[in-house]
Amino acid sequence: MADAMAAVVVAAEFREELGRLDEAAVQVMLDAWRGVDARLVEEMERFAARLAGQELTPGQVLRMERYQALYAQVERELGPLEGVAAGTLEAGMRQAVGLGASQARYSLEALGLTGVFDRLPAAAVGNMVALARAGRPLAALLEPMYGLAAAGLLRELTNGLALGLGPREIARRMAADGLSDGLNHLLLVTRDQYNRAHRLAALETYRRSGVVTGYVRRCARQAGRTCVACIALDGQFYPLSEPFEEHAQGRCVPIPSVRDVNYDSLGAGRTWFEGLSEDEQIATMGRGRWEAWKDGRLTWDTMVRRTEHPTWGPSVTPAPIPRGR
């Protein structure tokens, strides 16, 4: 009898491939980002110098014409970055779809199903890419970059003034810690879109196979890096008709469920977690959640909060930590 761990091994190999694809995209965006903050920091320093000694609210800063001019310059600098990100994402998502479909085929072969599985047609690939971004144009996903960069600039400016920092230090923080909020959004969207495209392609390949009845959820199982909600759901079976519940940048994968395969060896995420050292458990859960779990205020059955996002559909996140007894 085939063992389901063979499919887990295949998934791990393709996860590494997806990781390399993601790293390449991140590097492209970081290269495009270099120089953006350098071109703006001098203007930020002059702006901060004019406000030295004052304590201002974000609203007061927003009403200043000079700030409006600074933000217009920020938008001009970020505009080309959005174009780079959109092109990189579109190409990378198609590669992620290919990896997802290949993972599904090799997983089924590893489980003893040696039949020929057709490649996803071009139309299906395009559909997977559209589904990964919830049918929205990439520009709509990338647009929040501008607002996040603006909010970050305001935060670091007003905080720096309140702390009495010098103009140069305020400008450095505005560029390094404020403006970069926009870059972080681009990187989050990239990782999320690649993961979604990869996962959707795998599920579609399973649906088209005619031999897969459902899937078993498998989390990354990396101490200190795995979402506790994903750990709680790891090992559960879902019919193919059910959408994959996931959160932003989620790394869980569907392991195909077919006849005459042993799934006992997969175990459950909660069992894996309970085998970790206490330090690893705390690093994974956070101390407050770990203490609530240890004293029974949180159980594995109450560890997950399900939400329905208007764009992304069903999502899972860790449930709030209950108040102490």
Kinemage of the C-alpha trace (Angstrom):
@kinemage 1
@onewidth
@group {chain A} dominant
@subgroup {mainchain}
@vectorlist {calphas} color= white
{ca met a 1} P 0.000 0.000 0.000
{ca ala a 2} L 1.323 3.433 -0.941
{ca asp a 3} L 2.107 5.844 1.883
{ca ala a 4} L 0.843 9.438 1.869
{ca met a 5} L 4.226 10.658 3.119
{ca ala a 6} L 5.496 10.140 -0.433
{ca ala a 7} L 3.233 13.007 -1.516
{ca val a 8} L 4.449 15.130 1.402
{ca val a 9} L 8.028 14.656 0.197
{ca val a 10} L 7.031 15.792 -3.290
{ca ala a 11} L 5.204 18.819 -1.837
{ca ala a 12} L 8.305 19.789 0.140
{ca glu a 13} L 10.460 19.636 -3.002
{ca phe a 14} L 8.090 21.854 -4.929
{ca arg a 15} L 7.795 24.194 -1.941
{ca glu a 16} L 11.524 24.784 -2.308
{ca glu a 17} L 11.047 25.523 -6.005
{ca leu a 18} L 8.283 27.979 -5.179
{ca gly a 19} L 10.542 29.561 -2.583
{ca arg a 20} L 13.235 30.130 -5.193
{ca leu a 21} L 10.675 31.708 -7.511
{ca asp a 22} L 9.581 33.995 -4.693
{ca glu a 23} L 13.168 34.920 -3.812
{ca ala a 24} L 13.848 35.883 -7.427
{ca ala a 25} L 10.775 38.142 -7.490
{ca val a 26} L 11.718 39.737 -4.170
{ca gln a 27} L 15.195 40.474 -5.508
{ca val a 28} L 13.741 42.168 -8.597
{ca met a 29} L 11.602 44.419 -6.408
{ca leu a 30} L 14.423 45.196 -4.000
{ca asp a 31} L 16.625 46.160 -6.951
{ca ala a 32} L 13.863 48.435 -8.236
{ca trp a 33} L 13.422 49.917 -4.767
{ca arg a 34} L 17.078 50.797 -4.334
{ca gly a 35} L 17.519 54.498 -4.871
{ca val a 36} L 13.884 55.413 -4.179
{ca asp a 37} L 14.520 56.305 -0.547
{ca ala a 38} L 17.910 57.831 -1.376
{ca arg a 39} L 16.285 60.205 -3.841
{ca leu a 40} L 13.719 61.271 -1.243
{ca val a 41} L 15.669 61.402 2.009
{ca glu a 42} L 17.232 64.805 1.324
{ca glu a 43} L 13.814 66.361 0.720
{ca met a 44} L 12.502 64.647 3.855
{ca glu a 45} L 15.349 66.102 5.907
{ca arg a 46} L 14.652 69.633 4.667
{ca phe a 47} L 10.960 69.184 5.460
{ca ala a 48} L 11.689 67.862 8.969
{ca ala a 49} L 14.116 70.748 9.607
{ca arg a 50} L 11.347 73.296 8.958
{ca leu a 51} L 9.223 71.639 11.658
{ca ala a 52} L 11.954 71.179 14.282
{ca gly a 53} L 10.782 71.871 17.818
{ca gln a 54} L 7.077 71.472 16.998
{ca glu a 55} L 4.704 68.706 17.987
{ca leu a 56} L 2.165 68.202 15.209
{ca thr a 57} L -0.676 65.795 14.601
{ca pro a 58} L -0.858 63.832 11.341
{ca gly a 59} L -3.871 65.951 10.369
{ca gln a 60} L -1.903 69.154 10.750
{ca val a 61} L 0.924 67.807 8.615
{ca leu a 62} L -1.474 66.628 5.921
{ca arg a 63} L -2.806 70.174 5.488
{ca met a 64} L 0.640 71.587 4.747
{ca glu a 65} L 1.322 72.436 1.119
{ca arg a 66} L 4.950 71.418 1.494
{ca tyr a 67} L 3.890 67.976 2.683
{ca gln a 68} L 1.545 67.664 -0.290
{ca ala a 69} L 4.482 68.440 -2.564
{ca leu a 70} L 6.626 65.836 -0.778
{ca tyr a 71} L 3.956 63.185 -1.120
{ca ala a 72} L 3.499 63.991 -4.818
{ca gln a 73} L 7.207 63.307 -5.225
{ca val a 74} L 6.800 60.025 -3.346
{ca glu a 75} L 4.019 58.978 -5.723
{ca arg a 76} L 6.198 59.764 -8.726
{ca glu a 77} L 8.983 57.605 -7.324
{ca leu a 78} L 6.684 54.699 -6.487
{ca gly a 79} L 4.864 54.688 -9.830
{ca pro a 80} L 7.607 52.850 -11.782
{ca leu a 81} L 7.951 50.368 -8.924
{ca glu a 82} L 4.309 49.393 -9.330
{ca gly a 83} L 4.955 48.665 -13.001
{ca val a 84} L 7.931 46.469 -12.179
{ca ala a 85} L 5.907 44.601 -9.553
{ca ala a 86} L 2.940 44.009 -11.870
{ca gly a 87} L 5.074 42.570 -14.649
{ca thr a 88} L 7.056 40.399 -12.248
{ca leu a 89} L 3.897 39.122 -10.562
{ca glu a 90} L 2.095 38.259 -13.784
{ca ala a 91} L 5.007 36.200 -15.096
{ca gly a 92} L 5.749 34.608 -11.720
{ca met a 93} L 2.150 33.586 -11.087
{ca arg a 94} L 2.086 31.670 -14.363
{ca gln a 95} L 5.242 29.849 -13.297
{ca ala a 96} L 3.658 29.159 -9.891
{ca val a 97} L 0.641 27.636 -11.638
{ca gly a 98} L 2.964 25.370 -13.587
{ca leu a 99} L 4.722 24.312 -10.394
{ca gly a 100} L 1.400 23.604 -8.675
{ca ala a 101} L 0.157 21.443 -11.537
{ca ser a 102} L 3.474 19.574 -11.711
{ca gln a 103} L 3.447 18.995 -7.958
{ca ala a 104} L -0.029 17.491 -8.209
{ca arg a 105} L 0.962 15.137 -11.028
{ca tyr a 106} L 4.154 13.970 -9.305
{ca ser a 107} L 2.279 13.553 -6.022
{ca leu a 108} L -0.226 11.228 -7.650
{ca glu a 109} L 2.553 9.264 -9.309
{ca ala a 110} L 4.298 8.958 -5.930
{ca leu a 111} L 1.067 7.456 -4.576
{ca gly a 112} L 1.114 4.787 -7.277
{ca leu a 113} L -1.153 6.408 -9.865
{ca thr a 114} L 0.956 6.150 -12.982
{ca gly a 115} L -1.670 7.180 -15.531
{ca val a 116} L -1.103 10.159 -17.820
{ca phe a 117} L -2.460 13.378 -16.361
{ca asp a 118} L -3.069 16.070 -18.916
{ca arg a 119} L -1.353 19.382 -18.492
{ca leu a 120} L -3.558 22.337 -17.673
{ca pro a 121} L -4.582 24.039 -20.937
{ca ala a 122} L -3.576 27.645 -21.532
{ca ala a 123} L -7.094 28.864 -20.778
{ca ala a 124} L -7.056 27.070 -17.423
{ca val a 125} L -3.682 28.592 -16.548
{ca gly a 126} L -5.042 32.060 -17.242
{ca asn a 127} L -8.069 31.255 -15.127
{ca met a 128} L -5.869 30.111 -12.229
{ca val a 129} L -3.923 33.375 -12.373
{ca ala a 130} L -7.158 35.366 -12.313
{ca leu a 131} L -8.562 33.304 -9.451
{ca ala a 132} L -5.382 33.792 -7.440
{ca arg a 133} L -5.947 37.520 -7.493
{ca ala a 134} L -9.697 37.100 -6.945
{ca gly a 135} L -10.441 38.256 -10.487
{ca arg a 136} L -9.065 41.714 -9.789
{ca pro a 137} L -6.406 43.485 -11.849
{ca leu a 138} L -2.966 43.506 -10.273
{ca ala a 139} L -3.084 47.299 -10.025
{ca ala a 140} L -5.927 46.980 -7.514
{ca leu a 141} L -3.835 44.661 -5.341
{ca leu a 142} L -0.773 46.887 -5.506
{ca glu a 143} L -2.538 50.234 -5.024
{ca pro a 144} L -2.521 50.153 -1.189
{ca met a 145} L 1.246 50.578 -1.452
{ca tyr a 146} L 0.785 54.341 -1.823
{ca gly a 147} L -1.445 54.741 1.219
{ca leu a 148} L 0.788 52.571 3.380
{ca ala a 149} L 3.867 54.557 2.355
{ca ala a 150} L 2.065 57.823 3.135
{ca ala a 151} L 0.872 56.579 6.515
{ca gly a 152} L 4.373 55.363 7.327
{ca leu a 153} L 5.902 58.733 6.456
{ca leu a 154} L 3.411 60.571 8.660
{ca arg a 155} L 3.929 58.160 11.532
{ca glu a 156} L 7.705 58.470 11.553
{ca leu a 157} L 7.606 62.253 11.072
{ca thr a 158} L 5.165 62.967 13.896
{ca asn a 159} L 6.807 60.416 16.208
{ca gly a 160} L 10.238 61.863 15.501
{ca leu a 161} L 9.071 65.398 16.229
{ca ala a 162} L 7.410 64.289 19.461
{ca leu a 163} L 10.648 62.592 20.555
{ca gly a 164} L 12.679 65.683 19.723
{ca leu a 165} L 14.864 63.897 17.196
{ca gly a 166} L 17.041 65.818 14.771
{ca pro a 167} L 15.970 66.319 11.128
{ca arg a 168} L 18.529 63.858 9.800
{ca glu a 169} L 17.389 61.059 12.122
{ca ile a 170} L 13.725 61.804 11.388
{ca ala a 171} L 14.410 61.683 7.647
{ca arg a 172} L 16.276 58.388 8.042
{ca arg a 173} L 13.347 56.874 9.919
{ca met a 174} L 10.849 58.227 7.407
{ca ala a 175} L 12.741 56.494 4.599
{ca ala a 176} L 13.799 53.279 6.350
{ca asp a 177} L 10.779 52.612 8.583
{ca gly a 178} L 7.975 54.663 7.040
{ca leu a 179} L 8.315 54.650 3.284
{ca ser a 180} L 9.300 50.967 3.325
{ca asp a 181} L 5.762 50.080 4.478
{ca gly a 182} L 4.890 50.412 0.794
{ca leu a 183} L 7.649 48.012 -0.224
{ca asn a 184} L 6.547 45.519 2.426
{ca his a 185} L 3.080 45.523 0.887
{ca leu a 186} L 4.515 44.631 -2.519
{ca leu a 187} L 6.466 41.750 -1.024
{ca leu a 188} L 3.415 40.488 0.886
{ca val a 189} L 1.289 40.555 -2.273
{ca thr a 190} L 4.004 38.696 -4.193
{ca arg a 191} L 4.304 35.855 -1.687
{ca asp a 192} L 0.554 35.588 -1.269
{ca gln a 193} L -0.190 35.524 -4.989
{ca tyr a 194} L 2.459 32.923 -5.752
{ca asn a 195} L 1.179 30.672 -2.966
{ca arg a 196} L -2.440 31.050 -4.089
{ca ala a 197} L -1.665 30.360 -7.749
{ca his a 198} L 0.414 27.305 -6.827
{ca arg a 199} L -2.267 25.880 -4.539
{ca leu a 200} L -5.177 26.542 -6.930
{ca ala a 201} L -3.350 24.810 -9.776
{ca ala a 202} L -2.684 21.741 -7.629
{ca leu a 203} L -6.337 21.518 -6.589
{ca glu a 204} L -7.555 21.954 -10.166
{ca thr a 205} L -5.236 19.170 -11.325
{ca tyr a 206} L -6.644 16.905 -8.612
{ca arg a 207} L -10.187 17.716 -9.723
{ca arg a 208} L -9.369 16.908 -13.338
{ca ser a 209} L -7.654 13.611 -12.432
{ca gly a 210} L -10.893 11.770 -11.747
{ca val a 211} L -9.215 9.696 -9.029
{ca val a 212} L -8.843 12.178 -6.158
{ca thr a 213} L -11.739 12.292 -3.704
{ca gly a 214} L -10.505 15.137 -1.516
{ca tyr a 215} L -7.414 16.434 0.194
{ca val a 216} L -5.698 16.431 3.558
{ca arg a 217} L -4.376 19.739 4.810
{ca arg a 218} L -0.672 19.828 5.610
{ca cys a 219} L 1.037 22.798 7.247
{ca ala a 220} L 4.713 23.744 6.938
{ca arg a 221} L 5.560 22.366 10.416
{ca gln a 222} L 8.437 24.738 11.106
{ca ala a 223} L 8.844 25.650 14.776
{ca gly a 224} L 8.602 29.390 15.323
{ca arg a 225} L 7.364 30.046 11.785
{ca thr a 226} L 4.085 28.156 11.400
{ca cys a 227} L 0.683 29.741 12.086
{ca val a 228} L -0.993 28.072 15.048
{ca ala a 229} L -4.359 28.055 13.246
{ca cys a 230} L -2.732 26.060 10.437
{ca ile a 231} L -1.250 23.664 12.984
{ca ala a 232} L -4.717 23.111 14.472
{ca leu a 233} L -6.157 22.275 11.034
{ca asp a 234} L -3.237 20.150 9.856
{ca gly a 235} L -4.313 16.586 9.107
{ca gln a 236} L -7.980 17.358 8.466
{ca phe a 237} L -9.729 15.934 5.387
{ca tyr a 238} L -11.720 18.141 2.985
{ca pro a 239} L -13.765 17.186 -0.085
{ca leu a 240} L -12.536 18.751 -3.331
{ca ser a 241} L -15.713 20.836 -3.474
{ca glu a 242} L -14.594 22.829 -0.411
{ca pro a 243} L -12.334 25.836 -1.014
{ca phe a 244} L -8.964 25.891 0.701
{ca glu a 245} L -9.190 28.093 3.792
{ca glu a 246} L -6.024 30.128 4.028
{ca his a 247} L -4.573 33.416 5.211
{ca ala a 248} L -2.207 35.861 3.544
{ca gln a 249} L 1.112 34.212 2.619
{ca gly a 250} L -0.194 30.862 3.867
{ca arg a 251} L 2.118 27.931 3.079
{ca cys a 252} L -0.196 24.974 3.744
{ca val a 253} L -0.585 22.439 0.928
{ca pro a 254} L -3.315 19.956 -0.047
{ca ile a 255} L -2.207 16.313 0.003
{ca pro a 256} L -4.449 14.316 -2.394
{ca ser a 257} L -6.748 11.704 -0.929
{ca val a 258} L -7.048 8.565 -3.069
{ca arg a 259} L -8.015 4.943 -2.462
{ca asp a 260} L -5.570 2.342 -1.147
{ca val a 261} L -3.148 4.841 0.366
{ca asn a 262} L -2.069 4.871 4.019
{ca tyr a 263} L -2.677 8.314 5.583
{ca asp a 264} L -1.984 7.321 9.184
{ca ser a 265} L 1.672 8.289 8.826
{ca leu a 266} L 0.730 11.942 8.221
{ca gly a 267} L -0.281 12.411 11.830
{ca ala a 268} L -1.731 15.744 12.902
{ca gly a 269} L -0.154 19.150 13.340
{ca arg a 270} L -1.198 19.334 16.964
{ca thr a 271} L 0.648 16.080 17.688
{ca trp a 272} L 3.757 17.447 15.982
{ca phe a 273} L 3.472 20.647 18.028
{ca glu a 274} L 3.104 18.797 21.314
{ca gly a 275} L 6.355 16.993 20.554
{ca leu a 276} L 8.303 20.261 20.382
{ca ser a 277} L 10.359 21.579 23.273
{ca glu a 278} L 8.724 24.156 25.529
{ca asp a 279} L 10.853 26.948 24.051
{ca glu a 280} L 9.862 25.946 20.517
{ca gln a 281} L 6.193 25.811 21.501
{ca ile a 282} L 6.344 29.324 22.959
{ca ala a 283} L 8.216 30.632 19.906
{ca thr a 284} L 5.473 29.190 17.699
{ca met a 285} L 2.408 30.160 19.736
{ca gly a 286} L 3.588 33.228 21.605
{ca arg a 287} L 3.731 33.146 25.386
{ca gly a 288} L 0.232 34.491 26.029
{ca arg a 289} L -1.443 31.963 23.734
{ca trp a 290} L 0.787 29.148 25.016
{ca glu a 291} L -0.181 29.889 28.624
{ca ala a 292} L -3.869 29.957 27.650
{ca trp a 293} L -3.433 26.595 25.910
{ca lys a 294} L -1.583 25.088 28.875
{ca asp a 295} L -4.206 26.154 31.411
{ca gly a 296} L -7.127 25.044 29.205
{ca arg a 297} L -8.547 28.424 28.236
{ca leu a 298} L -7.676 27.595 24.623
{ca thr a 299} L -8.000 24.123 23.143
{ca trp a 300} L -7.087 22.875 19.685
{ca asp a 301} L -10.789 22.864 18.816
{ca thr a 302} L -11.101 26.565 19.705
{ca met a 303} L -7.727 27.666 18.305
{ca val a 304} L -9.065 28.764 14.895
{ca arg a 305} L -11.153 31.756 13.903
{ca arg a 306} L -12.838 31.553 10.496
{ca thr a 307} L -13.697 34.669 8.521
{ca glu a 308} L -15.102 35.392 5.079
{ca his a 309} L -13.199 38.091 3.230
{ca pro a 310} L -15.239 39.908 0.542
{ca thr a 311} L -12.364 39.513 -1.927
{ca trp a 312} L -10.367 36.458 -0.877
{ca gly a 313} L -13.148 34.251 0.455
{ca pro a 314} L -12.752 31.906 3.454
{ca ser a 315} L -9.764 32.548 5.687
{ca val a 316} L -8.412 31.184 8.950
{ca thr a 317} L -6.519 33.039 11.663
{ca pro a 318} L -5.626 32.238 15.276
{ca ala a 319} L -8.558 32.784 17.630
{ca pro a 320} L -8.226 35.619 20.163
{ca ile a 321} L -6.584 34.729 23.469
{ca pro a 322} L -9.283 34.435 26.177
{ca arg a 323} L -9.017 36.619 29.255
{ca gly a 324} L -7.364 35.062 32.270
{ca arg a 325} L -9.436 33.194 34.808
